[in-house]
């Protein structure tokens, strides 16, 4: 197909796209993910520093109102099978979530649908724990964002 015809076709599709006029989804979630700077090594104090930096630089006011802790932040308790914060989050993730909410941020976390994650190795993923992990993320930790990964899935 000639490039001009393709361009005209795409432009006509864009001109006819309709959306609900309910104010939802006008701006995608703007979030800072600890993965982008710290990889698997983020700490609780660094998350506090990120929040302060987003506020200080004005990025929070522009919509960067979510902080997502990524791989390496979670472990699984071998006795109870429940997700817990890694040792780099000594106050626990509910306390971190409450602190972020108090500072006007949303709290998000990461996990994998397999039995492990790219940052914690075996047992940290949600395989076999989907319902319990969903309750932990949404209710116990008051998370508003969950980044789900397929890192450990064998195809």
Protein Blocks (a to p, Z undefined) as FASTA:
>chain_A
ZZklmmmmmmmmmmmpccddehpakaccddddfklmnommbcfklmmmmmmmmmmnommm
nopacccddehiaccdfklopacddfklmnojklmmmmmmmnopacdddddfblbdfklo
ghkamghplmmmmmmmmmmnopabdcddfklpcZZ
